[in-house]
Amino acid sequence: MNQSKIFWDNAALDPDVRYKYIADAWASTETFLNLIENNNDSWNNVLEIGCGIGRLLVPLADKHNECNFYGIDISDEMISLAPKRNNIKYQEVTDKLDLVYSMLVFQHIEHQEKINYIKLAYDKLKNGGSIFFQFVIGEENSPYSYQTSQFEIEKILTNTGFSNLVFENHMHPQWMFVRATK
């Protein structure tokens, strides 16, 4: 069984799961929400990759209640803890997405999984739709810490078909955020 899935399924059993596993105190939920909102122009159909218990997905769905939100995660146990909303579908993905985003996830998944999620985003986004995600720059590859170079992410995105790539550092010197358009 996938080690990441086992880890996150076990994390869901932690009574303090709602307060753990989301970066450092200086990397607040509000900061990530602002970054996501500032990197999206259309709120019709939005997917979060690695939505966990819904820390980002639920506030966005509450604010943009006319939008259809989709959340996928490796852990069904984490999803089971996520608040339910009429405009959120968990473990489902639709076509013609406006935005696919992922925060604090790509640093925890192996290289091929990153490629698979980027390809999924490309396949499901409408023309003109955007992907926006965060990753950690570096060369470390150990369980739960899979860093990547900006060059490698750029290569994956362009080989998949994305264009208009914009890379920006936020919050931490190794944290890179990228937005790209289908």
N, C-alpha and C positions, 0 to 999 in steps of 0.2 A: 504494500500500500504506500502511496505517496507520503513522504515524511512531512511535508508541509501541511497536508490535510490532517494528518494525525496531530501535529502540533496545534493547529487552530481548532480542531474538534476538542482537544483537551483544554485549550484556553477557554473555550465556551463554558466549561464546567466550573471555572473559577468564579466564585461569588462576586469578585471585584472586577469582572471583565469589562464592565461599562466604564471603568476608570483607568484601566491599564491598556497597554498595547497600542497607544496612539502617540508615539514620539515623546518629545520632551515638553515641559511646561511652556517653554517659549514658542512652541509650534501649536498654537491653539486651533481648535475647530473653526473658530470665526475667521482666522487667517486663511485657512484652506477654503472655506466657503467663499470668501471675498475673491480669492484667486480664481476659483472656478467660475463665479459669476462674471468677473472681469474678462474672462476668456471665452465667453459664449454670447452669441447674438440672438439665438432663437431657442425658445422653450416649448417645443412641441413633443419631441421624443428624445430622451436622454438616458444613457446607460452608464452606470458605475461598475467598473471592474474591481472586484475585491471590496464589496460593500460591507462585509462583516455584519455588525449589529446595527448598521444604518446611521452611524454618527454624522455622516455628510449627506447621505441620500435623503433621510427623513426631513431635516430642516429645509433642504432645497424643495422637496415635494410639498411641504407645508407652505412655503413662500410662493411657489409657482404651481398652485393647485390645478391650473388648467392644462398642465403638462403631463404627459405620460412618462413615468420613470420606470427604469428596469435596473435591477441590481443582481449581479452574479458574484458568487464567492465559492472558493474551493471547499468551504466548510458549511454543510447543511446545518450543523449545530449552531454556528454563529448566526446564520439566517433565521433559525427558529427563535432567536432572542430579539430579532429586529422588530420594531413597532410596525404594525400593519396600517396601511393607508389605501384608500380607494384608487389613488393614482400611482401606486407602486406595484409592480409585478416582480417577484423574486425568482431567480433561477430561470428566467425567460429573457429572450432577446427578440426584438422585432427588426424589420428592415426600415430604411429611410430615417435613420437616426440623425438628429441635428448635432449632437455632441456625445462623445465617449470620453470619460475621464477616469483617472485612477490616481489616487494619492497614497503614499506610504505602502505600496504593494510591490512595485517592480524591483525594489531592492531585496525583496524576500523570495523571489522566484528565479529559477534557473533560466539561462539564456534562451533555450528553445521555447519555454513557456512565454517569455516576453514576445518572441516572434509570433507565436500562435495568437496571443491576445491582440497584437498590432494588426495581424491579418484579419482576425475576427472583426475588429473595429472597421477596417477598410471595407470589408464585405458588407457590413451592416449600415454604414453611414450613407446618407444621400450625397449626391454630388454637391460639393460646396460645404459639406459637414466637416466638423473638426474633431480631432483627437487632442486631448490635453492631459499630460501625465507628468509625474515626478519620478526621478530616478537618482541614484547615488553614483557619482563619478568616482572611479577607482578601479583597482585590479583585484580586490579581495573576492574570493569565491569559496565561501565556507557555508555550512548549513545556516540558512536564514539570513545570510548576508552576501548577496550576489551583486557586486558593483559592475558598472559598465562605463565605457568611455563615451564621450559625446560623439566621437567619430563613428563608433559602432551603432549607436542609436540612429544617427543621421543616415547611415548606410541601410539599416533595416527599413526605416521609414521611406526613403527614396526608392529602394528596391521593391517595396510593396506598392508604391504608386502615389504616395503622399507628396505634396509640394508646399511651398510657402512656410518652411520650417522656421520657427523662432525659438531660440534657446535663451533662458534667463535663469540666473542664480537667485534664490530667495532663501532667507532664514538661516542657512548654513552654507559654508564654503563648498561643501561637496554635494549639496542638493541642487540638482538641475531640473528645471521645468521646461517642457517643450510643448509647443502647439504646432499642429500641422493640418493641412486641408486636403480633403479628397477631391 
